[in-house]
């Protein structure tokens, strides 16, 4: 692993910036799906996303002054398309697995954008990608909007606090 100021060689990863930090998640490196380079897994964390590449990610910054990284999909070391969506609380160094529809999360080589609608409401736009090697996502699921509602402004600790809705664009 490189120093904190130097990244290891990698491809098909996700990178977001928050304040003066750059967060790099997963990707492909030396023949293995990558890892979280800036943070080592604390022993106390039960939930932790598997290594992946060709996933998508974006940063969520709400009025709660608690930046979060959202990642979805990609594929694992067996080249199986992953069907999950995770949020990393950058302040608390904790992961939350979100319960979102398969049409949103089960894809790879896609894009993901975040729009803050209010301090308690975030829209995640997922677009394009493939469901398997060379099998593109098709209508009506090419572009999906998922609404995440934060019920407690001080914590973001589990799916019980989240309500997901699915819209076809």
Backbone bond lengths (Angstrom), bond angles and torsions (degrees), N, CA, C in turn:
res aa  C-N    CA-C-N  psi(-1)  N-CA   C-N-CA  omega(-1)  CA-C   N-CA-C  phi
1 X - - - 1.457 - - 1.523 108.52 -
2 X 1.291 115.24 139.90 1.467 121.53 179.35 1.525 110.22 -75.96
3 X 1.322 115.31 169.43 1.460 119.31 176.38 1.520 109.52 -67.43
4 X 1.331 116.62 170.97 1.459 120.93 -179.35 1.525 111.72 -61.15
5 X 1.317 118.06 -25.61 1.460 121.53 -178.55 1.526 113.40 -96.04
6 X 1.327 117.72 1.91 1.460 120.78 -178.64 1.523 109.35 -137.69
7 X 1.338 116.71 129.84 1.453 120.96 -179.77 1.515 111.22 -89.30
8 X 1.330 116.02 147.51 1.450 120.90 170.27 1.520 108.71 -71.49
9 X 1.330 116.69 160.46 1.461 120.54 176.09 1.524 108.88 -64.93
10 X 1.340 117.09 139.90 1.459 120.91 -179.91 1.512 109.96 -167.69
11 X 1.336 115.28 165.40 1.462 122.55 176.56 1.521 108.34 -144.74
12 X 1.324 116.92 164.45 1.471 123.76 175.85 1.526 111.60 57.05
13 X 1.311 117.19 39.65 1.459 123.15 -178.71 1.527 110.32 -107.64
14 X 1.319 115.38 178.93 1.459 122.62 177.57 1.527 107.52 -121.02
15 X 1.324 116.87 133.07 1.461 121.48 179.61 1.520 109.33 -132.85
16 X 1.331 116.65 130.92 1.463 121.64 174.58 1.520 108.22 -134.33
17 X 1.334 116.48 156.20 1.458 120.25 177.91 1.521 109.83 -117.14
18 X 1.330 115.05 142.33 1.456 123.12 175.80 1.517 106.42 -136.92
19 X 1.330 115.86 122.19 1.462 121.00 -177.30 1.527 109.61 51.69
20 X 1.341 117.47 -119.70 1.460 119.95 -178.66 1.526 112.58 -103.65
21 X 1.339 117.11 18.00 1.461 121.27 -178.99 1.523 111.13 -114.06
22 X 1.318 115.75 150.74 1.450 123.28 175.43 1.523 107.16 -118.89
23 X 1.326 117.02 125.00 1.456 121.99 -179.52 1.520 108.99 -107.78
24 X 1.328 115.92 125.62 1.457 122.21 179.92 1.520 107.05 -116.12
25 X 1.343 115.68 125.06 1.451 119.19 -178.16 1.517 109.46 -119.45
26 X 1.315 116.27 124.68 1.454 126.62 169.74 1.518 112.90 59.02
27 X 1.326 116.34 -140.84 1.449 121.61 -173.72 1.514 111.18 101.91
28 X 1.301 116.33 -168.67 1.453 123.06 -176.39 1.515 107.94 -117.16
29 X 1.340 115.55 127.04 1.457 119.82 -174.97 1.521 109.03 -149.09
30 X 1.302 117.51 125.59 1.469 122.68 176.84 1.524 112.73 50.14
31 X 1.324 117.07 40.48 1.457 120.74 175.38 1.513 115.73 82.63
32 X 1.316 118.66 -1.61 1.463 121.12 -179.96 1.516 109.92 -124.39
33 X 1.363 117.44 144.21 1.461 117.61 171.67 1.520 108.54 -57.12
34 X 1.304 115.85 141.40 1.456 122.18 -170.01 1.511 116.00 -72.88
35 X 1.287 114.28 -164.75 1.449 123.00 -173.05 1.513 108.62 -144.11
36 X 1.316 115.53 172.51 1.457 121.27 175.56 1.514 106.90 -78.43
37 X 1.322 117.35 114.97 1.452 119.82 -171.99 1.518 113.39 -84.92
38 X 1.321 117.97 -33.60 1.459 119.95 -173.42 1.521 113.06 -83.87
39 X 1.306 116.90 -17.55 1.462 120.24 -175.97 1.516 108.73 -135.77
40 X 1.311 117.22 131.94 1.453 120.76 174.07 1.522 108.43 -89.95
41 X 1.317 116.42 146.56 1.454 120.71 -177.42 1.529 110.82 -64.79
42 X 1.357 117.24 118.16 1.459 119.39 173.89 1.526 109.43 -68.33
43 X 1.304 117.11 144.41 1.464 121.35 -178.21 1.522 112.61 -60.92
44 X 1.337 118.00 -27.53 1.464 121.45 -175.22 1.529 113.32 -77.12
45 X 1.320 118.72 -11.50 1.463 120.39 -177.54 1.519 109.64 -83.38
46 X 1.349 115.95 122.42 1.457 121.45 178.15 1.521 111.12 -82.89
47 X 1.323 116.04 -43.63 1.459 121.07 -177.25 1.518 109.91 -94.29
48 X 1.320 115.94 131.54 1.448 121.28 -178.57 1.524 107.49 -156.14
49 X 1.318 119.53 125.75 1.467 120.22 -178.86 1.530 111.97 -64.06
50 X 1.327 116.00 147.64 1.460 120.05 176.44 1.526 109.33 -72.02
51 X 1.330 116.05 158.22 1.455 120.66 174.96 1.519 109.95 -59.68
52 X 1.324 116.69 144.84 1.461 120.83 -174.14 1.511 110.80 -157.56
53 X 1.313 115.53 165.70 1.453 120.88 167.30 1.521 108.73 -145.60
54 X 1.329 115.60 170.43 1.466 124.16 -174.72 1.529 112.11 57.11
55 X 1.316 116.02 33.89 1.460 123.07 175.22 1.527 108.62 -97.08
56 X 1.316 116.12 -179.84 1.467 120.56 178.54 1.520 109.06 -127.07
57 X 1.321 116.00 154.47 1.451 120.12 179.30 1.513 111.77 -156.35
58 X 1.316 114.43 160.33 1.467 121.52 177.68 1.522 107.71 -156.50
59 X 1.313 115.48 166.13 1.459 120.96 179.54 1.521 109.23 -103.25
60 X 1.338 116.09 141.24 1.463 122.80 176.12 1.519 107.00 -114.49
61 X 1.327 116.95 121.23 1.466 121.28 175.79 1.519 106.92 -125.58
62 X 1.329 116.15 111.25 1.463 121.24 179.33 1.518 109.38 -107.63
63 X 1.321 116.59 -179.63 1.456 121.90 179.60 1.512 113.60 -65.50
64 X 1.341 117.96 -12.28 1.461 120.62 -178.62 1.523 112.13 -75.87
65 X 1.344 117.69 0.25 1.459 122.66 178.05 1.526 111.60 59.55
66 X 1.318 115.63 34.55 1.454 121.85 -178.75 1.525 108.32 -129.73
67 X 1.334 118.74 88.73 1.460 119.73 -177.98 1.524 111.63 -65.92
68 X 1.335 115.04 143.91 1.453 121.17 -179.31 1.524 109.39 -134.14
69 X 1.313 116.38 145.99 1.452 123.62 175.12 1.517 107.78 -103.16
70 X 1.329 117.97 129.10 1.464 121.46 174.95 1.526 107.59 -110.72
71 X 1.346 116.30 132.42 1.460 121.50 175.50 1.519 108.41 -128.83
72 X 1.334 115.98 151.30 1.464 119.18 176.37 1.515 110.53 -148.03
73 X 1.338 114.13 150.69 1.454 122.07 171.86 1.508 115.41 61.38
74 X 1.330 114.73 -148.45 1.447 122.30 -173.81 1.523 109.81 96.29
75 X 1.326 116.10 -166.75 1.458 117.92 172.35 1.510 110.70 -136.93
76 X 1.350 115.11 156.67 1.461 121.75 -174.37 1.526 110.78 -94.08
77 X 1.333 116.15 -170.66 1.465 121.07 -176.56 1.524 112.80 -65.06
78 X 1.346 117.74 -19.24 1.464 121.56 177.08 1.526 112.14 -91.87
79 X 1.329 116.56 5.03 1.461 125.08 -177.81 1.528 110.89 63.39
80 X 1.335 116.83 28.30 1.463 122.10 172.96 1.522 108.10 -88.60
81 X 1.332 116.55 134.89 1.463 120.43 178.15 1.521 109.00 -67.38
82 X 1.331 116.17 128.06 1.463 121.33 -179.69 1.523 110.22 -82.74
83 X 1.311 115.22 145.12 1.461 122.29 -177.99 1.521 108.24 -121.14
84 X 1.339 116.26 65.99 1.457 119.09 -179.03 1.519 111.06 -149.67
85 X 1.319 114.25 163.40 1.460 122.44 178.51 1.526 106.68 -142.00
86 X 1.323 117.37 129.44 1.461 122.76 -175.16 1.522 110.49 -128.16
87 X 1.329 115.00 150.17 1.462 121.53 171.13 1.520 107.91 -121.72
88 X 1.339 115.39 130.69 1.458 121.50 176.19 1.518 108.32 -106.61
89 X 1.320 117.44 119.28 1.455 123.19 176.45 1.529 106.76 -81.20
90 X 1.316 116.42 107.91 1.460 121.46 -173.75 1.525 111.99 -67.06
91 X 1.322 117.67 -33.13 1.463 121.39 179.96 1.525 111.64 -72.19
92 X 1.334 116.84 -44.78 1.467 121.70 -176.61 1.527 113.30 -91.95
93 X 1.340 117.56 -6.94 1.468 122.76 -177.32 1.525 111.22 53.43
94 X 1.334 115.84 49.89 1.464 120.37 -179.67 1.523 110.34 -132.70
95 X 1.324 116.02 150.10 1.460 123.40 -179.94 1.517 110.75 -105.99
96 X 1.332 116.21 145.89 1.461 123.50 174.50 1.519 106.44 -129.26
97 X 1.329 117.10 126.57 1.460 120.07 174.24 1.517 107.77 -88.80
98 X 1.337 116.46 124.08 1.458 121.48 -178.54 1.518 110.69 -90.02
99 X 1.315 115.02 147.06 1.454 121.55 175.29 1.524 107.28 -98.05
100 X 1.333 116.46 96.15 1.466 121.42 -179.23 1.525 108.71 -120.86
101 X 1.328 117.53 159.55 1.472 120.70 179.78 1.534 112.10 -60.15
102 X 1.335 116.41 147.63 1.469 121.45 179.67 1.520 112.08 -58.68
103 X 1.323 116.91 -32.14 1.464 119.99 -178.72 1.528 111.83 -66.04
104 X 1.319 117.02 -18.27 1.467 121.81 177.70 1.521 110.34 -89.23
105 X 1.334 117.48 -48.07 1.458 120.64 -168.20 1.520 114.94 -94.37
106 X 1.324 119.40 -27.21 1.468 119.74 -174.69 1.526 110.10 -85.86
107 X 1.331 114.92 81.51 1.460 121.84 177.60 1.516 109.02 -163.58
108 X 1.306 115.17 164.64 1.468 122.15 177.92 1.521 109.33 -139.15
109 X 1.310 116.28 160.81 1.471 122.51 -179.55 1.522 111.51 57.13
110 X 1.324 116.32 39.45 1.459 123.08 -178.23 1.524 109.76 -111.87
111 X 1.321 116.15 178.76 1.463 120.13 175.12 1.521 109.08 -118.45
112 X 1.325 114.85 157.39 1.455 121.55 -178.36 1.522 107.45 -142.05
113 X 1.320 116.89 129.19 1.468 121.93 177.66 1.516 109.08 -127.77
114 X 1.317 116.14 151.13 1.462 121.91 -178.11 1.519 109.26 -120.44
115 X 1.328 115.75 135.86 1.460 122.13 175.72 1.519 107.95 -125.97
116 X 1.330 117.10 124.21 1.458 122.31 179.27 1.522 107.28 -85.68
117 X 1.325 117.07 111.81 1.458 121.57 -178.93 1.529 110.90 -87.23
118 X 1.332 116.61 -32.70 1.462 123.76 176.52 1.525 105.96 -163.27
119 X 1.335 118.82 173.01 1.468 119.06 177.99 1.531 113.52 -60.26
120 X 1.339 117.54 -17.76 1.464 120.72 -177.90 1.518 113.28 -116.28
121 X 1.317 118.04 7.13 1.465 120.85 -177.09 1.527 110.56 -139.73
122 X 1.328 115.24 125.04 1.459 122.12 -179.56 1.525 108.26 -125.97
123 X 1.322 116.52 133.74 1.457 121.19 173.18 1.522 108.28 -103.12
124 X 1.323 116.15 132.26 1.456 122.43 175.26 1.524 107.39 -112.47
125 X 1.321 116.22 121.83 1.461 122.24 177.43 1.528 107.71 -101.56
126 X 1.326 116.55 121.16 1.458 122.81 176.78 1.522 107.47 -110.55
127 X 1.329 117.19 128.91 1.467 119.59 -175.42 1.519 111.89 -134.45
128 X 1.328 114.76 139.62 1.456 122.50 171.71 1.509 114.84 65.41
129 X 1.309 114.95 -156.76 1.446 121.95 178.76 1.517 112.76 97.45
130 X 1.315 114.65 -170.92 1.457 122.29 -179.23 1.519 109.40 -130.21
131 X 1.330 116.80 151.30 1.464 120.86 176.17 1.521 110.49 -93.42
132 X 1.319 116.73 -27.47 1.460 123.76 174.54 1.527 106.62 -145.46
133 X 1.308 116.53 175.29 1.455 119.65 178.33 1.523 109.53 -56.24
134 X 1.315 116.09 122.24 1.460 124.69 177.18 1.531 114.40 62.25
135 X 1.338 118.64 17.60 1.464 122.01 174.07 1.520 107.37 -115.56
136 X 1.329 116.71 100.35 1.458 121.50 -175.79 1.523 111.79 -72.38
137 X 1.329 115.63 151.83 1.458 121.52 172.49 1.528 107.08 -63.99
138 X 1.330 116.87 136.38 1.466 120.98 -176.07 1.524 111.20 -115.96
139 X 1.343 115.40 169.73 1.469 120.80 175.51 1.517 109.20 -59.34
140 X 1.322 119.79 145.14 1.461 125.94 4.76 1.524 113.49 -91.64
141 X 1.325 118.33 16.55 1.466 121.11 -171.71 1.519 115.11 -101.80
142 X 1.329 118.98 10.45 1.465 119.90 -176.62 1.525 110.96 -59.97
143 X 1.323 117.60 -45.94 1.465 121.79 177.00 1.523 107.84 -121.73
144 X 1.344 116.01 126.11 1.465 121.26 -178.45 1.525 110.00 -124.68
145 X 1.320 116.19 144.03 1.456 122.15 175.28 1.522 107.56 -115.75
146 X 1.316 116.82 125.61 1.461 122.53 176.09 1.519 107.72 -116.94
147 X 1.311 116.61 129.27 1.463 121.50 178.84 1.524 108.87 -100.97
148 X 1.332 116.27 123.37 1.460 122.05 175.42 1.515 108.02 -106.93
149 X 1.328 115.96 128.84 1.459 121.03 179.56 1.519 108.19 -114.40
150 X 1.318 115.39 124.25 1.458 122.01 177.91 1.516 107.66 -93.57
151 X 1.331 117.13 116.33 1.457 120.79 -175.48 1.519 113.75 -85.71
152 X 1.306 118.76 -24.42 1.461 122.81 -179.50 1.523 107.28 -122.47
153 X 1.326 116.76 117.43 1.468 120.46 -173.76 1.524 113.43 -68.53
154 X 1.335 118.64 -15.90 1.458 120.62 -177.64 1.519 113.81 -97.62
155 X 1.324 117.68 -18.38 1.454 119.45 -177.22 1.514 111.17 -134.07
156 X 1.292 114.35 154.28 1.453 123.08 177.07 1.516 105.16 -141.58
157 X 1.323 115.88 69.49 1.457 119.26 -165.77 1.512 116.34 -110.26
158 X 1.294 120.01 -2.59 1.456 118.48 178.42 1.499 113.17 -178.31
159 X 1.328 114.62 167.62 1.459 119.45 -176.56 1.522 112.18 -66.97
160 X 1.312 119.09 -16.66 1.466 120.73 176.35 1.528 111.23 -61.91
161 X 1.326 116.92 -24.61 1.460 121.22 -179.23 1.528 112.25 -88.04
162 X 1.322 116.36 -5.84 1.453 120.12 -173.85 1.515 111.55 -112.24
163 X 1.311 115.25 144.03 1.456 121.87 173.39 1.519 106.82 -127.50
164 X 1.315 117.80 124.81 1.460 121.53 -177.99 1.516 110.24 -107.79
165 X 1.308 116.04 136.29 1.457 123.12 173.48 1.513 107.22 -123.37
166 X 1.309 115.97 150.82 1.457 120.77 -178.14 1.519 109.42 -119.91
167 X 1.328 116.29 133.09 1.457 122.46 179.14 1.519 108.73 -126.25
168 X 1.309 116.86 142.56 1.462 121.29 174.94 1.513 108.39 -98.20
169 X 1.320 117.93 127.70 1.458 122.59 -178.14 1.515 110.46 -103.05
